[in-house]
Amino acid sequence: MSSRSRILAASVVTGLALPLALTAPVVAAPEPPADPSGWGPVKTLAASPWGESLAVDARGTVTVVWSTGSAAGSVVALRRPAGGSWGDPVVIGHGTQPQVAADRRGAVTVVWLTERAGRTDGVAAARHPVRGRWTTPVRLTGDQATPYAAGEVVLDVNPDGDAVVAWASRDRRDRPWRVRSAYRPAGGPWSGPVAVTPTDGTRHPQVGIDDEGRALLLLCRQRFGHPQVLRTQERSPDGSWTDPVVVTRAGYSPILAVDASGDALVAFSPDFSGVAAAVRPAGGPWQRARALLPEGVEVADFALAVNDSGAAVVALGRVNGRVDVVRRPAEGPWSASERVVAGGDTVYDVLVALDDAGDTFLGWGGYALLGAYQPGGGAWGEPATISPDAGVEVLESTHVRIAPTGDVAVLWKQEARPLKVRTMSAVPAR
C-alpha cells in the first residue's frame, strides 16, 4: 500500500546489538531453465524453519526470510532481483518467527522474536537499505523493559518507508496478554515500545499502515465462555492511539488489509464455516459486515488481498474442493462469487494476490499446490502445478506476493518437507 507519510519525531531505542554472522554456510545450487508458462524452478530453502515470511518490492526484488530454530536459531535472508538469480543466504540475526516488508524504493525491514532462557522475550529488527548491507539488529523492546514473554509479531511498511510493528506480550507468567507496538518513520529511528492495550488478554494483532503513516491495529479478545471480539485501534501521525472500536462481536481467523488512503477491510469467519467482510472508510466507522457466500456454504479456508487503489478480492476454498473469488472495487459493492476451481480435490489452503493493474493470482491446495493467473481485464489462465502432490504431507503454510509488474512469488511449507519458494514472470501470462 502506497504512502506519502510525515516524518515524525521519535526517541531512539538503544538496544543490545545481537551477534551475527554475515553469511550462512550454504552454497546456492545452479537453477534449471524456467518453465515456458512463466514459472521458474523451485528453490529449496530450509529443512525445518521456525517461521518464514516473503516480500516483493516495486522493482520485483523478492526477499525471503526464515528462522533455522529456537533460542540459538539464525534468522536468514535470501534475495532475488527481478529476472535474476537467487543470491547467497545471509544470517541477519538470531531468534524466531521473522516478518519482512519492503518499501517502494526497495529498502527491506525484518523483525523477529528474540529468545532467552528458553522463551521468547522481546522483538528485534534489522534493515537492508536500497544500497548496502544488512544493518546490525536492535532490540525494539530494549533491555530494561523486557517482557516475560513475547509472541505473534507482525509488521507493515508503506512505500515511503514508515514502519509499524506489533506483538503480544506479558510481564509475568500469571498476567494476561496485552499488545505492544513500535513505530519507525522513514529515515528515522524506532520509537517505543508502547503498550496499546491494557493487560486484558488481547492477542493476535494484525497491522496495516497507510499513505500518511497512520497505522491500524486489528486486535482479538475472547473472554471465557464468550465469542471472540474483533476490535481496531488507530495510531495517528502524532503517535497517539485511539480507543478501541468494535468490528464484530463474533469473529474468527480475521485478515486485515489497509489501502493507500487508509480505508480498511477485515475478512473473518463469524461461525468457523462461513466468511464475512467488514469495511471502514478512512476516518469513518466500521460498516456492517456482509456475508460473502450464501448461508449454509461451508468454507475450509479463505484469503484476502487489497491493492493500493482499494480494490479487494477474497479467495474462498469450500470444503468440497471448489474455489471461488469475490471482488469489491474501490468504494463499490461486493460481487457475487465467481467459481474458478470446480472442486473435487481436497483444499485446505487458499492464497490470493492483487496488483494495481487488476492482475490476480489465486493459489489453492491440500497435498499439492496449484495456481491460476488472471491478467487485469482478462480471463483466468490454465491452472499450473506449483508443487506436485506430496502424498501424505499437507500444506502447513503458504505465502504469496505480487509485484507491480504482475510477477508473482509463492513461499510454502509442507510438513516434513523443506521450505520452498517459486516465482512466476507475468510476461507469458499477459
C-alpha positions as CSV (number, residue, x, y, z in Angstrom):
1,M,0.0,0.0,0.0
2,S,1.5,3.3,-1.0
3,S,2.2,6.2,1.2
4,R,3.2,9.9,1.4
5,S,3.9,10.0,5.1
6,R,5.1,12.7,7.5
7,I,8.4,12.5,9.3
8,L,7.8,12.0,13.0
9,A,9.9,12.9,16.0
10,A,10.8,9.7,17.7
11,S,13.1,8.5,20.5
12,V,15.9,6.1,19.7
13,V,15.6,2.6,21.1
14,T,19.0,1.8,22.4
15,G,19.1,-1.9,22.1
16,L,21.6,-4.6,22.6
17,A,23.4,-5.4,19.4
18,L,22.9,-9.1,18.6
19,P,25.9,-11.2,17.5
20,L,25.6,-12.4,13.9
21,A,27.4,-14.0,11.1
22,L,27.5,-12.1,7.7
23,T,26.9,-15.1,5.5
24,A,25.3,-18.5,6.1
25,P,27.4,-21.6,5.1
26,V,25.1,-22.5,2.2
27,V,26.1,-22.6,-1.4
28,A,23.3,-21.8,-3.9
29,A,22.7,-24.6,-6.4
30,P,22.5,-23.8,-10.2
31,E,19.0,-23.2,-11.3
32,P,17.4,-25.1,-14.2
33,P,15.7,-23.2,-17.1
34,A,12.4,-21.6,-16.4
35,D,9.1,-23.2,-17.3
36,P,7.5,-21.8,-20.6
37,S,4.4,-20.9,-18.6
38,G,6.4,-18.3,-16.7
39,W,7.1,-20.3,-13.6
40,G,10.7,-20.5,-12.6
41,P,12.3,-23.5,-10.8
42,V,11.5,-24.4,-7.3
43,K,14.1,-23.1,-4.8
44,T,14.6,-25.2,-1.7
45,L,15.5,-23.0,1.4
46,A,15.5,-24.7,4.8
47,A,14.7,-28.1,6.3
48,S,12.7,-27.2,9.4
49,P,12.1,-23.4,9.6
50,W,10.7,-21.8,12.8
51,G,8.7,-19.2,10.9
52,E,9.1,-17.7,7.5
53,S,8.0,-14.6,5.5
54,L,8.0,-13.1,2.0
55,A,8.2,-9.6,0.5
56,V,8.4,-8.2,-3.1
57,D,9.3,-4.6,-3.7
58,A,8.2,-2.3,-6.5
59,R,11.1,-3.4,-8.7
60,G,10.2,-7.0,-8.3
61,T,13.0,-8.0,-6.0
62,V,12.0,-10.9,-3.8
63,T,13.1,-11.3,-0.2
64,V,12.5,-14.4,1.8
65,V,13.4,-14.7,5.5
66,W,13.2,-17.7,7.8
67,S,14.5,-18.9,11.2
68,T,16.5,-22.1,11.5
69,G,15.3,-22.9,15.0
70,S,14.5,-21.6,18.5
71,A,16.9,-19.8,21.0
72,A,20.2,-20.0,19.1
73,G,18.5,-20.3,15.7
74,S,19.6,-18.0,12.9
75,V,17.4,-15.5,11.1
76,V,18.3,-16.0,7.4
77,A,17.5,-13.7,4.4
78,L,17.7,-14.6,0.7
79,R,17.1,-12.2,-2.1
80,R,16.4,-12.4,-5.9
81,P,16.3,-9.4,-8.2
82,A,13.5,-9.3,-10.9
83,G,14.6,-11.5,-13.7
84,G,17.8,-12.5,-11.9
85,S,19.1,-15.4,-9.8
86,W,18.9,-16.1,-6.1
87,G,21.9,-14.7,-4.1
88,D,23.5,-16.3,-1.2
89,P,21.7,-16.7,2.1
90,V,22.8,-14.2,4.8
91,V,22.4,-14.6,8.6
92,I,21.0,-11.2,9.8
93,G,20.3,-12.1,13.5
94,H,19.1,-14.8,15.9
95,G,15.6,-15.6,17.0
96,T,12.4,-17.0,15.6
97,Q,9.2,-16.1,13.6
98,P,10.7,-13.4,11.3
99,Q,8.5,-11.0,9.3
100,V,9.6,-9.0,6.3
101,A,8.3,-6.0,4.3
102,A,9.7,-3.7,1.6
103,D,9.1,-0.1,0.7
104,R,8.8,1.4,-2.8
105,R,12.5,2.2,-3.2
106,G,13.5,-1.4,-2.3
107,A,14.6,-1.0,1.3
108,V,13.7,-4.0,3.4
109,T,12.8,-4.3,7.1
110,V,12.8,-7.5,9.1
111,V,11.5,-8.0,12.6
112,W,11.6,-11.2,14.7
113,L,11.2,-12.6,18.2
114,T,14.3,-12.8,20.4
115,E,14.8,-15.7,22.8
116,R,16.5,-16.0,26.2
117,A,16.4,-18.8,28.8
118,G,14.2,-20.9,26.6
119,R,11.4,-18.4,26.0
120,T,10.7,-15.6,23.6
121,D,11.4,-12.4,25.5
122,G,11.3,-9.5,23.0
123,V,11.5,-8.2,19.4
124,A,14.5,-7.2,17.3
125,A,14.7,-5.5,13.9
126,A,17.2,-5.2,11.0
127,R,17.1,-3.3,7.7
128,H,18.6,-3.7,4.3
129,P,18.9,-0.3,2.6
130,V,18.5,0.2,-1.1
131,R,22.2,0.0,-1.4
132,G,24.5,-1.6,1.2
133,R,24.3,-4.5,3.6
134,W,22.0,-5.6,6.4
135,T,22.2,-3.4,9.5
136,T,23.1,-4.6,12.9
137,P,19.9,-5.7,14.7
138,V,18.5,-3.6,17.5
139,R,16.1,-4.8,20.2
140,L,12.8,-2.9,20.0
141,T,11.8,-4.0,23.4
142,G,15.1,-2.7,25.0
143,D,16.9,-4.4,27.9
144,Q,15.2,-2.6,30.8
145,A,11.5,-3.3,29.8
146,T,11.9,-6.8,28.5
147,P,8.5,-8.6,28.9
148,Y,8.3,-12.1,30.4
149,A,7.1,-13.4,27.1
150,A,6.5,-12.1,23.5
151,G,4.8,-13.6,20.5
152,E,2.7,-13.1,17.4
153,V,4.9,-10.3,16.0
154,V,3.5,-8.5,12.9
155,L,5.0,-5.8,10.6
156,D,3.9,-3.5,7.8
157,V,5.8,-0.9,5.9
158,N,4.4,1.7,3.5
159,P,6.1,2.6,0.2
160,D,7.8,5.7,1.7
161,G,9.4,3.5,4.4
162,D,7.3,4.3,7.5
163,A,7.1,1.0,9.5
164,V,5.0,-0.3,12.3
165,V,5.4,-3.5,14.3
166,A,3.1,-5.0,16.9
167,W,3.3,-8.1,19.2
168,A,1.6,-9.8,22.1
169,S,3.4,-9.7,25.4
170,R,3.0,-10.3,29.1
171,D,5.2,-9.2,32.1
172,R,4.7,-12.3,34.3
173,R,3.5,-15.8,33.8
174,D,0.3,-15.2,35.8
175,R,-0.6,-11.9,34.0
176,P,-2.9,-11.7,30.9
177,W,-1.5,-10.9,27.5
178,R,-1.5,-7.4,26.1
179,V,-0.4,-5.8,22.7
180,R,2.6,-3.5,22.4
181,S,3.8,-1.6,19.3
182,A,6.8,0.3,18.0
183,Y,7.0,2.8,15.1
184,R,9.7,4.0,12.7
185,P,9.3,7.0,10.4
186,A,11.0,6.8,7.1
187,G,14.7,7.7,7.6
188,G,14.4,7.8,11.4
189,P,14.9,5.5,14.4
190,W,12.5,3.2,16.0
191,S,10.3,4.6,18.8
192,G,8.6,2.7,21.6
193,P,7.7,0.2,22.7
194,V,4.2,1.5,23.6
195,A,1.5,-0.5,25.4
196,V,-1.5,-0.2,23.1
197,T,-3.9,-2.3,25.2
198,P,-4.2,-3.0,28.9
199,T,-3.4,-6.4,30.4
200,D,-6.8,-7.8,29.5
201,G,-6.0,-10.8,27.4
202,T,-5.9,-9.0,24.0
203,R,-3.8,-11.0,21.5
204,H,-3.3,-11.9,17.8
205,P,-2.5,-8.4,16.4
206,Q,-2.5,-7.6,12.7
207,V,-1.4,-4.2,11.4
208,G,-1.6,-2.0,8.3
209,I,-0.2,1.4,7.5
210,D,-1.5,4.0,5.0
211,D,-0.1,6.9,2.9
212,E,0.0,9.3,5.8
213,G,1.8,7.0,8.2
214,R,-1.4,6.2,10.1
215,A,-1.3,2.6,11.5
216,L,-4.3,0.5,12.2
217,L,-4.2,-2.5,14.6
218,L,-6.7,-5.3,14.5
219,L,-6.9,-7.0,17.9
220,C,-8.6,-10.1,19.2
221,R,-10.0,-10.6,22.7
222,Q,-12.0,-13.6,23.9
223,R,-13.3,-13.9,27.4
224,F,-14.0,-17.4,28.7
225,G,-17.5,-18.6,27.6
226,H,-17.9,-15.7,25.1
227,P,-17.3,-15.3,21.3
228,Q,-14.1,-13.7,20.2
229,V,-14.5,-9.9,19.7
230,L,-12.5,-8.1,16.9
231,R,-11.5,-4.5,17.6
232,T,-9.3,-1.9,16.0
233,Q,-7.2,0.9,17.3
234,E,-5.5,3.6,15.1
235,R,-2.2,5.4,15.6
236,S,-2.2,8.9,14.3
237,P,0.9,10.6,12.9
238,D,1.4,12.4,16.2
239,G,1.9,9.0,17.9
240,S,-1.3,8.7,19.9
241,W,-3.6,5.6,19.8
242,T,-7.3,5.9,19.7
243,D,-9.7,4.0,22.0
244,P,-10.7,0.5,20.7
245,V,-13.6,0.3,18.2
246,V,-15.6,-3.0,17.7
247,V,-15.5,-4.5,14.2
248,T,-17.6,-7.5,15.2
249,R,-18.6,-9.2,18.4
250,A,-18.1,-12.7,16.9
251,G,-15.2,-13.2,14.5
252,Y,-12.5,-15.8,13.9
253,S,-9.4,-16.2,11.7
254,P,-9.6,-12.5,10.7
255,I,-7.5,-10.9,8.0
256,L,-6.8,-7.1,7.9
257,A,-5.9,-5.0,4.9
258,V,-5.4,-1.2,4.6
259,D,-5.2,0.6,1.3
260,A,-3.2,3.8,0.4
261,S,-5.8,6.2,1.7
262,G,-6.5,4.4,5.0
263,D,-9.6,2.6,4.0
264,A,-9.6,-0.7,5.9
265,L,-11.2,-4.1,5.3
266,V,-11.4,-7.2,7.6
267,A,-12.4,-10.6,6.3
268,F,-13.4,-13.1,9.0
269,S,-15.5,-16.2,9.8
270,P,-18.4,-15.5,12.1
271,D,-19.1,-19.2,12.9
272,F,-16.0,-21.2,11.8
273,S,-17.7,-22.1,8.5
274,G,-18.9,-19.0,6.6
275,V,-17.0,-15.9,5.6
276,A,-18.0,-12.2,6.1
277,A,-16.2,-8.9,5.4
278,A,-16.5,-5.5,7.1
279,V,-15.3,-2.2,5.5
280,R,-14.2,1.0,7.2
281,P,-13.6,4.2,5.1
282,A,-10.7,6.3,6.4
283,G,-11.8,8.4,9.3
284,G,-15.3,6.7,9.4
285,P,-17.0,4.0,11.3
286,W,-16.9,0.3,10.6
287,Q,-19.8,-0.7,8.4
288,R,-22.0,-3.7,9.0
289,A,-20.3,-6.9,7.9
290,R,-21.6,-8.7,4.8
291,A,-21.6,-12.5,4.2
292,L,-19.7,-13.4,1.1
293,L,-21.4,-16.7,0.4
294,P,-24.9,-18.0,0.8
295,E,-25.9,-19.3,4.2
296,G,-25.0,-23.0,4.7
297,V,-22.0,-23.0,2.4
298,E,-19.0,-24.2,4.4
299,V,-15.5,-22.8,3.8
300,A,-12.3,-24.6,4.6
301,D,-10.0,-21.6,4.1
302,F,-10.1,-18.0,2.8
303,A,-7.7,-15.3,1.9
304,L,-7.8,-11.5,1.3
305,A,-5.9,-9.1,-0.9
306,V,-6.3,-5.3,-1.3
307,N,-4.4,-3.2,-3.8
308,D,-3.2,0.4,-3.4
309,S,-6.4,1.8,-5.0
310,G,-8.6,0.0,-2.5
311,A,-9.9,-2.8,-4.8
312,A,-10.3,-6.1,-2.9
313,V,-10.5,-9.8,-3.7
314,V,-11.3,-12.7,-1.4
315,A,-10.5,-16.3,-2.2
316,L,-12.8,-18.9,-0.8
317,G,-11.9,-22.6,-0.6
318,R,-15.0,-24.7,0.0
319,V,-14.9,-28.0,1.9
320,N,-15.9,-29.8,-1.3
321,G,-12.8,-28.5,-3.1
322,R,-14.4,-25.7,-5.0
323,V,-12.6,-22.4,-5.0
324,D,-14.4,-19.1,-5.6
325,V,-13.4,-15.4,-5.7
326,V,-15.5,-12.5,-4.6
327,R,-14.4,-9.0,-5.6
328,R,-15.0,-5.4,-4.5
329,P,-14.0,-2.4,-6.5
330,A,-12.7,0.6,-4.5
331,E,-15.7,2.1,-2.7
332,G,-18.0,-0.2,-4.5
333,P,-20.3,-3.2,-3.7
334,W,-19.2,-6.8,-3.4
335,S,-19.7,-9.0,-6.4
336,A,-21.4,-12.4,-6.5
337,S,-18.9,-15.3,-6.1
338,E,-17.1,-16.5,-9.2
339,R,-16.2,-20.2,-9.4
340,V,-12.5,-20.6,-10.5
341,V,-11.9,-24.2,-9.4
342,A,-14.8,-26.7,-9.9
343,G,-14.0,-28.8,-6.9
344,G,-13.2,-32.5,-6.3
345,D,-9.7,-32.4,-4.7
346,T,-9.3,-31.5,-1.1
347,V,-8.5,-27.9,-0.5
348,Y,-7.0,-27.0,2.9
349,D,-5.3,-23.7,1.9
350,V,-6.0,-20.8,-0.5
351,L,-4.0,-17.7,-1.2
352,V,-4.6,-14.6,-3.4
353,A,-2.7,-11.5,-4.6
354,L,-3.8,-8.4,-6.5
355,D,-1.9,-5.6,-8.0
356,D,-3.0,-2.1,-9.1
357,A,-3.4,-3.2,-12.8
358,G,-6.0,-5.8,-11.6
359,D,-3.7,-8.8,-12.2
360,T,-4.8,-11.5,-9.8
361,F,-3.1,-14.7,-8.7
362,L,-5.1,-17.4,-7.0
363,G,-3.5,-20.4,-5.3
364,W,-5.0,-23.5,-3.7
365,G,-4.1,-26.9,-2.4
366,G,-4.0,-29.6,0.1
367,Y,-1.4,-32.3,-0.8
368,A,-0.4,-30.3,-4.0
369,L,-0.2,-26.6,-4.5
370,L,-1.7,-25.2,-7.7
371,G,-2.2,-21.7,-9.0
372,A,-4.0,-19.7,-11.7
373,Y,-3.3,-16.2,-13.1
374,Q,-5.7,-13.6,-14.4
375,P,-4.3,-10.5,-16.1
376,G,-6.3,-7.3,-15.4
377,G,-9.4,-7.3,-17.6
378,G,-8.6,-10.8,-18.9
379,A,-9.7,-14.4,-18.4
380,W,-8.2,-16.9,-16.0
381,G,-5.3,-18.9,-17.4
382,E,-4.9,-22.6,-17.1
383,P,-4.0,-23.9,-13.6
384,A,-0.3,-24.6,-13.1
385,T,1.2,-27.0,-10.6
386,I,3.5,-25.1,-8.3
387,S,4.3,-28.1,-6.2
388,P,3.1,-31.6,-7.0
389,D,1.1,-33.9,-4.7
390,A,3.3,-34.8,-1.7
391,G,1.3,-37.9,-0.8
392,V,0.5,-37.8,2.9
393,E,2.1,-34.4,3.6
394,V,-0.3,-31.5,3.6
395,L,0.5,-27.8,3.2
396,E,1.4,-26.2,6.6
397,S,1.8,-22.6,5.4
398,T,1.6,-20.6,2.2
399,H,2.5,-17.0,1.3
400,V,2.1,-15.0,-1.9
401,R,3.2,-11.6,-3.1
402,I,2.7,-9.8,-6.4
403,A,4.9,-7.1,-7.9
404,P,3.5,-4.0,-9.8
405,T,4.7,-5.8,-13.0
406,G,2.4,-8.7,-12.2
407,D,5.2,-11.1,-11.3
408,V,4.3,-13.5,-8.5
409,A,6.3,-15.1,-5.7
410,V,5.0,-18.1,-3.7
411,L,6.5,-19.4,-0.5
412,W,5.3,-22.7,1.1
413,K,6.0,-25.4,3.6
414,Q,4.6,-28.9,3.7
415,E,5.0,-30.9,6.9
416,A,8.3,-32.8,6.8
417,R,9.4,-31.3,3.5
418,P,11.7,-28.2,3.3
419,L,10.6,-24.6,2.9
420,K,10.4,-23.7,-0.8
421,V,9.9,-20.7,-3.0
422,R,9.0,-20.2,-6.6
423,T,8.5,-17.2,-8.8
424,M,6.4,-16.5,-11.9
425,S,7.0,-14.0,-14.7
426,A,3.8,-12.3,-15.8
427,V,5.0,-11.7,-19.3
428,P,3.8,-15.1,-20.8
429,A,0.5,-14.7,-18.9
430,R,-0.3,-11.3,-20.4
